[in-house]
């Protein structure tokens, strides 16, 4: 009986501590937009793939998508294979 009571007290204390220490997160549209731009970047704007500079912009964008794991490993490998 004492162990059950102790367990309930510990569980309650941990729950209260978790609720108190958790910080609120802003998930507004602007914030999500900023996060997406940080992952993907803005290098792709205006790139058509016609010049080496354009291809560099495309590669930089793909690197962001692969680094953030927004693309699967097979998609990243397919881009790398097509690039060579």
Phi and psi restraints in degrees (range 20) as a CNS / XPLOR table:
assign (resid 1 and name C) (resid 2 and name N)
       (resid 2 and name CA) (resid 2 and name C) 1.0 -68.2 20.0 2
assign (resid 2 and name N) (resid 2 and name CA)
       (resid 2 and name C) (resid 3 and name N) 1.0 -35.8 20.0 2
assign (resid 2 and name C) (resid 3 and name N)
       (resid 3 and name CA) (resid 3 and name C) 1.0 -66.4 20.0 2
assign (resid 3 and name N) (resid 3 and name CA)
       (resid 3 and name C) (resid 4 and name N) 1.0 -38.2 20.0 2
assign (resid 3 and name C) (resid 4 and name N)
       (resid 4 and name CA) (resid 4 and name C) 1.0 -65.4 20.0 2
assign (resid 4 and name N) (resid 4 and name CA)
       (resid 4 and name C) (resid 5 and name N) 1.0 -44.4 20.0 2
assign (resid 4 and name C) (resid 5 and name N)
       (resid 5 and name CA) (resid 5 and name C) 1.0 -62.4 20.0 2
assign (resid 5 and name N) (resid 5 and name CA)
       (resid 5 and name C) (resid 6 and name N) 1.0 -43.6 20.0 2
assign (resid 5 and name C) (resid 6 and name N)
       (resid 6 and name CA) (resid 6 and name C) 1.0 -62.7 20.0 2
assign (resid 6 and name N) (resid 6 and name CA)
       (resid 6 and name C) (resid 7 and name N) 1.0 -43.0 20.0 2
assign (resid 6 and name C) (resid 7 and name N)
       (resid 7 and name CA) (resid 7 and name C) 1.0 -60.5 20.0 2
assign (resid 7 and name N) (resid 7 and name CA)
       (resid 7 and name C) (resid 8 and name N) 1.0 -42.5 20.0 2
assign (resid 7 and name C) (resid 8 and name N)
       (resid 8 and name CA) (resid 8 and name C) 1.0 -65.6 20.0 2
assign (resid 8 and name N) (resid 8 and name CA)
       (resid 8 and name C) (resid 9 and name N) 1.0 -38.9 20.0 2
assign (resid 8 and name C) (resid 9 and name N)
       (resid 9 and name CA) (resid 9 and name C) 1.0 -65.4 20.0 2
assign (resid 9 and name N) (resid 9 and name CA)
       (resid 9 and name C) (resid 10 and name N) 1.0 -44.6 20.0 2
assign (resid 9 and name C) (resid 10 and name N)
       (resid 10 and name CA) (resid 10 and name C) 1.0 -63.8 20.0 2
assign (resid 10 and name N) (resid 10 and name CA)
       (resid 10 and name C) (resid 11 and name N) 1.0 -44.6 20.0 2
assign (resid 10 and name C) (resid 11 and name N)
       (resid 11 and name CA) (resid 11 and name C) 1.0 -62.0 20.0 2
assign (resid 11 and name N) (resid 11 and name CA)
       (resid 11 and name C) (resid 12 and name N) 1.0 -41.4 20.0 2
assign (resid 11 and name C) (resid 12 and name N)
       (resid 12 and name CA) (resid 12 and name C) 1.0 -65.2 20.0 2
assign (resid 12 and name N) (resid 12 and name CA)
       (resid 12 and name C) (resid 13 and name N) 1.0 -42.1 20.0 2
assign (resid 12 and name C) (resid 13 and name N)
       (resid 13 and name CA) (resid 13 and name C) 1.0 -64.3 20.0 2
assign (resid 13 and name N) (resid 13 and name CA)
       (resid 13 and name C) (resid 14 and name N) 1.0 -42.2 20.0 2
assign (resid 13 and name C) (resid 14 and name N)
       (resid 14 and name CA) (resid 14 and name C) 1.0 -66.0 20.0 2
assign (resid 14 and name N) (resid 14 and name CA)
       (resid 14 and name C) (resid 15 and name N) 1.0 -39.6 20.0 2
assign (resid 14 and name C) (resid 15 and name N)
       (resid 15 and name CA) (resid 15 and name C) 1.0 -63.6 20.0 2
assign (resid 15 and name N) (resid 15 and name CA)
       (resid 15 and name C) (resid 16 and name N) 1.0 -44.3 20.0 2
assign (resid 15 and name C) (resid 16 and name N)
       (resid 16 and name CA) (resid 16 and name C) 1.0 -64.6 20.0 2
assign (resid 16 and name N) (resid 16 and name CA)
       (resid 16 and name C) (resid 17 and name N) 1.0 -41.2 20.0 2
assign (resid 16 and name C) (resid 17 and name N)
       (resid 17 and name CA) (resid 17 and name C) 1.0 -64.4 20.0 2
assign (resid 17 and name N) (resid 17 and name CA)
       (resid 17 and name C) (resid 18 and name N) 1.0 -38.8 20.0 2
assign (resid 17 and name C) (resid 18 and name N)
       (resid 18 and name CA) (resid 18 and name C) 1.0 -64.7 20.0 2
assign (resid 18 and name N) (resid 18 and name CA)
       (resid 18 and name C) (resid 19 and name N) 1.0 -39.6 20.0 2
assign (resid 18 and name C) (resid 19 and name N)
       (resid 19 and name CA) (resid 19 and name C) 1.0 -71.5 20.0 2
assign (resid 19 and name N) (resid 19 and name CA)
       (resid 19 and name C) (resid 20 and name N) 1.0 -35.0 20.0 2
assign (resid 19 and name C) (resid 20 and name N)
       (resid 20 and name CA) (resid 20 and name C) 1.0 -74.4 20.0 2
assign (resid 20 and name N) (resid 20 and name CA)
       (resid 20 and name C) (resid 21 and name N) 1.0 -37.5 20.0 2
assign (resid 20 and name C) (resid 21 and name N)
       (resid 21 and name CA) (resid 21 and name C) 1.0 -89.4 20.0 2
assign (resid 21 and name N) (resid 21 and name CA)
       (resid 21 and name C) (resid 22 and name N) 1.0 -6.2 20.0 2
assign (resid 21 and name C) (resid 22 and name N)
       (resid 22 and name CA) (resid 22 and name C) 1.0 -80.0 20.0 2
assign (resid 22 and name N) (resid 22 and name CA)
       (resid 22 and name C) (resid 23 and name N) 1.0 127.3 20.0 2
assign (resid 22 and name C) (resid 23 and name N)
       (resid 23 and name CA) (resid 23 and name C) 1.0 -89.1 20.0 2
assign (resid 23 and name N) (resid 23 and name CA)
       (resid 23 and name C) (resid 24 and name N) 1.0 141.0 20.0 2
assign (resid 23 and name C) (resid 24 and name N)
       (resid 24 and name CA) (resid 24 and name C) 1.0 -69.7 20.0 2
assign (resid 24 and name N) (resid 24 and name CA)
       (resid 24 and name C) (resid 25 and name N) 1.0 143.4 20.0 2
assign (resid 24 and name C) (resid 25 and name N)
       (resid 25 and name CA) (resid 25 and name C) 1.0 -117.4 20.0 2
assign (resid 25 and name N) (resid 25 and name CA)
       (resid 25 and name C) (resid 26 and name N) 1.0 134.6 20.0 2
assign (resid 25 and name C) (resid 26 and name N)
       (resid 26 and name CA) (resid 26 and name C) 1.0 -84.7 20.0 2
assign (resid 26 and name N) (resid 26 and name CA)
       (resid 26 and name C) (resid 27 and name N) 1.0 119.6 20.0 2
assign (resid 26 and name C) (resid 27 and name N)
       (resid 27 and name CA) (resid 27 and name C) 1.0 -117.8 20.0 2
assign (resid 27 and name N) (resid 27 and name CA)
       (resid 27 and name C) (resid 28 and name N) 1.0 41.5 20.0 2
assign (resid 27 and name C) (resid 28 and name N)
       (resid 28 and name CA) (resid 28 and name C) 1.0 -71.3 20.0 2
assign (resid 28 and name N) (resid 28 and name CA)
       (resid 28 and name C) (resid 29 and name N) 1.0 165.3 20.0 2
assign (resid 28 and name C) (resid 29 and name N)
       (resid 29 and name CA) (resid 29 and name C) 1.0 -59.8 20.0 2
assign (resid 29 and name N) (resid 29 and name CA)
       (resid 29 and name C) (resid 30 and name N) 1.0 -41.0 20.0 2
assign (resid 29 and name C) (resid 30 and name N)
       (resid 30 and name CA) (resid 30 and name C) 1.0 -63.5 20.0 2
assign (resid 30 and name N) (resid 30 and name CA)
       (resid 30 and name C) (resid 31 and name N) 1.0 -41.7 20.0 2
assign (resid 30 and name C) (resid 31 and name N)
       (resid 31 and name CA) (resid 31 and name C) 1.0 -64.7 20.0 2
assign (resid 31 and name N) (resid 31 and name CA)
       (resid 31 and name C) (resid 32 and name N) 1.0 -42.7 20.0 2
assign (resid 31 and name C) (resid 32 and name N)
       (resid 32 and name CA) (resid 32 and name C) 1.0 -65.6 20.0 2
assign (resid 32 and name N) (resid 32 and name CA)
       (resid 32 and name C) (resid 33 and name N) 1.0 -37.1 20.0 2
assign (resid 32 and name C) (resid 33 and name N)
       (resid 33 and name CA) (resid 33 and name C) 1.0 -62.2 20.0 2
assign (resid 33 and name N) (resid 33 and name CA)
       (resid 33 and name C) (resid 34 and name N) 1.0 -43.7 20.0 2
assign (resid 33 and name C) (resid 34 and name N)
       (resid 34 and name CA) (resid 34 and name C) 1.0 -62.7 20.0 2
assign (resid 34 and name N) (resid 34 and name CA)
       (resid 34 and name C) (resid 35 and name N) 1.0 -40.7 20.0 2
assign (resid 34 and name C) (resid 35 and name N)
       (resid 35 and name CA) (resid 35 and name C) 1.0 -64.7 20.0 2
assign (resid 35 and name N) (resid 35 and name CA)
       (resid 35 and name C) (resid 36 and name N) 1.0 -42.9 20.0 2
assign (resid 35 and name C) (resid 36 and name N)
       (resid 36 and name CA) (resid 36 and name C) 1.0 -63.9 20.0 2
assign (resid 36 and name N) (resid 36 and name CA)
       (resid 36 and name C) (resid 37 and name N) 1.0 -41.9 20.0 2
assign (resid 36 and name C) (resid 37 and name N)
       (resid 37 and name CA) (resid 37 and name C) 1.0 -64.8 20.0 2
assign (resid 37 and name N) (resid 37 and name CA)
       (resid 37 and name C) (resid 38 and name N) 1.0 -34.9 20.0 2
assign (resid 37 and name C) (resid 38 and name N)
       (resid 38 and name CA) (resid 38 and name C) 1.0 -67.2 20.0 2
assign (resid 38 and name N) (resid 38 and name CA)
       (resid 38 and name C) (resid 39 and name N) 1.0 -36.4 20.0 2
assign (resid 38 and name C) (resid 39 and name N)
       (resid 39 and name CA) (resid 39 and name C) 1.0 -74.6 20.0 2
assign (resid 39 and name N) (resid 39 and name CA)
       (resid 39 and name C) (resid 40 and name N) 1.0 -51.9 20.0 2
assign (resid 39 and name C) (resid 40 and name N)
       (resid 40 and name CA) (resid 40 and name C) 1.0 -84.2 20.0 2
assign (resid 40 and name N) (resid 40 and name CA)
       (resid 40 and name C) (resid 41 and name N) 1.0 -36.2 20.0 2
assign (resid 40 and name C) (resid 41 and name N)
       (resid 41 and name CA) (resid 41 and name C) 1.0 85.5 20.0 2
assign (resid 41 and name N) (resid 41 and name CA)
       (resid 41 and name C) (resid 42 and name N) 1.0 179.7 20.0 2
assign (resid 41 and name C) (resid 42 and name N)
       (resid 42 and name CA) (resid 42 and name C) 1.0 -121.9 20.0 2
assign (resid 42 and name N) (resid 42 and name CA)
       (resid 42 and name C) (resid 43 and name N) 1.0 16.3 20.0 2
assign (resid 42 and name C) (resid 43 and name N)
       (resid 43 and name CA) (resid 43 and name C) 1.0 -67.7 20.0 2
assign (resid 43 and name N) (resid 43 and name CA)
       (resid 43 and name C) (resid 44 and name N) 1.0 -27.2 20.0 2
assign (resid 43 and name C) (resid 44 and name N)
       (resid 44 and name CA) (resid 44 and name C) 1.0 -72.0 20.0 2
assign (resid 44 and name N) (resid 44 and name CA)
       (resid 44 and name C) (resid 45 and name N) 1.0 -17.3 20.0 2
assign (resid 44 and name C) (resid 45 and name N)
       (resid 45 and name CA) (resid 45 and name C) 1.0 -61.8 20.0 2
assign (resid 45 and name N) (resid 45 and name CA)
       (resid 45 and name C) (resid 46 and name N) 1.0 121.6 20.0 2
assign (resid 45 and name C) (resid 46 and name N)
       (resid 46 and name CA) (resid 46 and name C) 1.0 85.7 20.0 2
assign (resid 46 and name N) (resid 46 and name CA)
       (resid 46 and name C) (resid 47 and name N) 1.0 -6.1 20.0 2
assign (resid 46 and name C) (resid 47 and name N)
       (resid 47 and name CA) (resid 47 and name C) 1.0 -80.0 20.0 2
assign (resid 47 and name N) (resid 47 and name CA)
       (resid 47 and name C) (resid 48 and name N) 1.0 135.4 20.0 2
assign (resid 47 and name C) (resid 48 and name N)
       (resid 48 and name CA) (resid 48 and name C) 1.0 -119.0 20.0 2
assign (resid 48 and name N) (resid 48 and name CA)
       (resid 48 and name C) (resid 49 and name N) 1.0 -7.6 20.0 2
assign (resid 48 and name C) (resid 49 and name N)
       (resid 49 and name CA) (resid 49 and name C) 1.0 82.0 20.0 2
assign (resid 49 and name N) (resid 49 and name CA)
       (resid 49 and name C) (resid 50 and name N) 1.0 9.5 20.0 2
assign (resid 49 and name C) (resid 50 and name N)
       (resid 50 and name CA) (resid 50 and name C) 1.0 -83.0 20.0 2
assign (resid 50 and name N) (resid 50 and name CA)
       (resid 50 and name C) (resid 51 and name N) 1.0 -22.6 20.0 2
assign (resid 50 and name C) (resid 51 and name N)
       (resid 51 and name CA) (resid 51 and name C) 1.0 -124.9 20.0 2
assign (resid 51 and name N) (resid 51 and name CA)
       (resid 51 and name C) (resid 52 and name N) 1.0 163.0 20.0 2
assign (resid 51 and name C) (resid 52 and name N)
       (resid 52 and name CA) (resid 52 and name C) 1.0 -59.2 20.0 2
assign (resid 52 and name N) (resid 52 and name CA)
       (resid 52 and name C) (resid 53 and name N) 1.0 -33.7 20.0 2
assign (resid 52 and name C) (resid 53 and name N)
       (resid 53 and name CA) (resid 53 and name C) 1.0 -65.7 20.0 2
assign (resid 53 and name N) (resid 53 and name CA)
       (resid 53 and name C) (resid 54 and name N) 1.0 -39.9 20.0 2
assign (resid 53 and name C) (resid 54 and name N)
       (resid 54 and name CA) (resid 54 and name C) 1.0 -62.8 20.0 2
assign (resid 54 and name N) (resid 54 and name CA)
       (resid 54 and name C) (resid 55 and name N) 1.0 -42.5 20.0 2
assign (resid 54 and name C) (resid 55 and name N)
       (resid 55 and name CA) (resid 55 and name C) 1.0 -63.5 20.0 2
assign (resid 55 and name N) (resid 55 and name CA)
       (resid 55 and name C) (resid 56 and name N) 1.0 -35.9 20.0 2
assign (resid 55 and name C) (resid 56 and name N)
       (resid 56 and name CA) (resid 56 and name C) 1.0 -62.8 20.0 2
assign (resid 56 and name N) (resid 56 and name CA)
       (resid 56 and name C) (resid 57 and name N) 1.0 -39.2 20.0 2
assign (resid 56 and name C) (resid 57 and name N)
       (resid 57 and name CA) (resid 57 and name C) 1.0 -64.1 20.0 2
assign (resid 57 and name N) (resid 57 and name CA)
       (resid 57 and name C) (resid 58 and name N) 1.0 -41.9 20.0 2
assign (resid 57 and name C) (resid 58 and name N)
       (resid 58 and name CA) (resid 58 and name C) 1.0 -64.0 20.0 2
assign (resid 58 and name N) (resid 58 and name CA)
       (resid 58 and name C) (resid 59 and name N) 1.0 -44.4 20.0 2
assign (resid 58 and name C) (resid 59 and name N)
       (resid 59 and name CA) (resid 59 and name C) 1.0 -62.5 20.0 2
assign (resid 59 and name N) (resid 59 and name CA)
       (resid 59 and name C) (resid 60 and name N) 1.0 -37.5 20.0 2
assign (resid 59 and name C) (resid 60 and name N)
       (resid 60 and name CA) (resid 60 and name C) 1.0 -65.2 20.0 2
assign (resid 60 and name N) (resid 60 and name CA)
       (resid 60 and name C) (resid 61 and name N) 1.0 -39.9 20.0 2
assign (resid 60 and name C) (resid 61 and name N)
       (resid 61 and name CA) (resid 61 and name C) 1.0 -65.8 20.0 2
assign (resid 61 and name N) (resid 61 and name CA)
       (resid 61 and name C) (resid 62 and name N) 1.0 -44.0 20.0 2
assign (resid 61 and name C) (resid 62 and name N)
       (resid 62 and name CA) (resid 62 and name C) 1.0 -63.5 20.0 2
assign (resid 62 and name N) (resid 62 and name CA)
       (resid 62 and name C) (resid 63 and name N) 1.0 -37.8 20.0 2
assign (resid 62 and name C) (resid 63 and name N)
       (resid 63 and name CA) (resid 63 and name C) 1.0 -60.6 20.0 2
assign (resid 63 and name N) (resid 63 and name CA)
       (resid 63 and name C) (resid 64 and name N) 1.0 -39.5 20.0 2
assign (resid 63 and name C) (resid 64 and name N)
       (resid 64 and name CA) (resid 64 and name C) 1.0 -65.0 20.0 2
assign (resid 64 and name N) (resid 64 and name CA)
       (resid 64 and name C) (resid 65 and name N) 1.0 -42.1 20.0 2
assign (resid 64 and name C) (resid 65 and name N)
       (resid 65 and name CA) (resid 65 and name C) 1.0 -66.5 20.0 2
assign (resid 65 and name N) (resid 65 and name CA)
       (resid 65 and name C) (resid 66 and name N) 1.0 -39.3 20.0 2
assign (resid 65 and name C) (resid 66 and name N)
       (resid 66 and name CA) (resid 66 and name C) 1.0 -71.6 20.0 2
assign (resid 66 and name N) (resid 66 and name CA)
       (resid 66 and name C) (resid 67 and name N) 1.0 -40.6 20.0 2
assign (resid 66 and name C) (resid 67 and name N)
       (resid 67 and name CA) (resid 67 and name C) 1.0 -65.2 20.0 2
assign (resid 67 and name N) (resid 67 and name CA)
       (resid 67 and name C) (resid 68 and name N) 1.0 -33.7 20.0 2
assign (resid 67 and name C) (resid 68 and name N)
       (resid 68 and name CA) (resid 68 and name C) 1.0 -86.3 20.0 2
assign (resid 68 and name N) (resid 68 and name CA)
       (resid 68 and name C) (resid 69 and name N) 1.0 -1.3 20.0 2
assign (resid 68 and name C) (resid 69 and name N)
       (resid 69 and name CA) (resid 69 and name C) 1.0 60.2 20.0 2
assign (resid 69 and name N) (resid 69 and name CA)
       (resid 69 and name C) (resid 70 and name N) 1.0 32.1 20.0 2
assign (resid 69 and name C) (resid 70 and name N)
       (resid 70 and name CA) (resid 70 and name C) 1.0 -77.0 20.0 2
assign (resid 70 and name N) (resid 70 and name CA)
       (resid 70 and name C) (resid 71 and name N) 1.0 -28.8 20.0 2
assign (resid 70 and name C) (resid 71 and name N)
       (resid 71 and name CA) (resid 71 and name C) 1.0 -102.7 20.0 2
assign (resid 71 and name N) (resid 71 and name CA)
       (resid 71 and name C) (resid 72 and name N) 1.0 152.1 20.0 2
assign (resid 71 and name C) (resid 72 and name N)
       (resid 72 and name CA) (resid 72 and name C) 1.0 -75.4 20.0 2
assign (resid 72 and name N) (resid 72 and name CA)
       (resid 72 and name C) (resid 73 and name N) 1.0 166.3 20.0 2
assign (resid 72 and name C) (resid 73 and name N)
       (resid 73 and name CA) (resid 73 and name C) 1.0 -62.2 20.0 2
assign (resid 73 and name N) (resid 73 and name CA)
       (resid 73 and name C) (resid 74 and name N) 1.0 -36.3 20.0 2
assign (resid 73 and name C) (resid 74 and name N)
       (resid 74 and name CA) (resid 74 and name C) 1.0 -68.3 20.0 2
assign (resid 74 and name N) (resid 74 and name CA)
       (resid 74 and name C) (resid 75 and name N) 1.0 -35.5 20.0 2
assign (resid 74 and name C) (resid 75 and name N)
       (resid 75 and name CA) (resid 75 and name C) 1.0 -66.5 20.0 2
assign (resid 75 and name N) (resid 75 and name CA)
       (resid 75 and name C) (resid 76 and name N) 1.0 -40.7 20.0 2
assign (resid 75 and name C) (resid 76 and name N)
       (resid 76 and name CA) (resid 76 and name C) 1.0 -66.3 20.0 2
assign (resid 76 and name N) (resid 76 and name CA)
       (resid 76 and name C) (resid 77 and name N) 1.0 -41.3 20.0 2
assign (resid 76 and name C) (resid 77 and name N)
       (resid 77 and name CA) (resid 77 and name C) 1.0 -64.8 20.0 2
assign (resid 77 and name N) (resid 77 and name CA)
       (resid 77 and name C) (resid 78 and name N) 1.0 -37.6 20.0 2
assign (resid 77 and name C) (resid 78 and name N)
       (resid 78 and name CA) (resid 78 and name C) 1.0 -64.3 20.0 2
assign (resid 78 and name N) (resid 78 and name CA)
       (resid 78 and name C) (resid 79 and name N) 1.0 -39.4 20.0 2
assign (resid 78 and name C) (resid 79 and name N)
       (resid 79 and name CA) (resid 79 and name C) 1.0 -65.5 20.0 2
assign (resid 79 and name N) (resid 79 and name CA)
       (resid 79 and name C) (resid 80 and name N) 1.0 -43.6 20.0 2
assign (resid 79 and name C) (resid 80 and name N)
       (resid 80 and name CA) (resid 80 and name C) 1.0 -61.7 20.0 2
assign (resid 80 and name N) (resid 80 and name CA)
       (resid 80 and name C) (resid 81 and name N) 1.0 -41.4 20.0 2
assign (resid 80 and name C) (resid 81 and name N)
       (resid 81 and name CA) (resid 81 and name C) 1.0 -66.4 20.0 2
assign (resid 81 and name N) (resid 81 and name CA)
       (resid 81 and name C) (resid 82 and name N) 1.0 -39.0 20.0 2
assign (resid 81 and name C) (resid 82 and name N)
       (resid 82 and name CA) (resid 82 and name C) 1.0 -70.3 20.0 2
assign (resid 82 and name N) (resid 82 and name CA)
       (resid 82 and name C) (resid 83 and name N) 1.0 -28.5 20.0 2
assign (resid 82 and name C) (resid 83 and name N)
       (resid 83 and name CA) (resid 83 and name C) 1.0 -70.7 20.0 2
assign (resid 83 and name N) (resid 83 and name CA)
       (resid 83 and name C) (resid 84 and name N) 1.0 -31.9 20.0 2
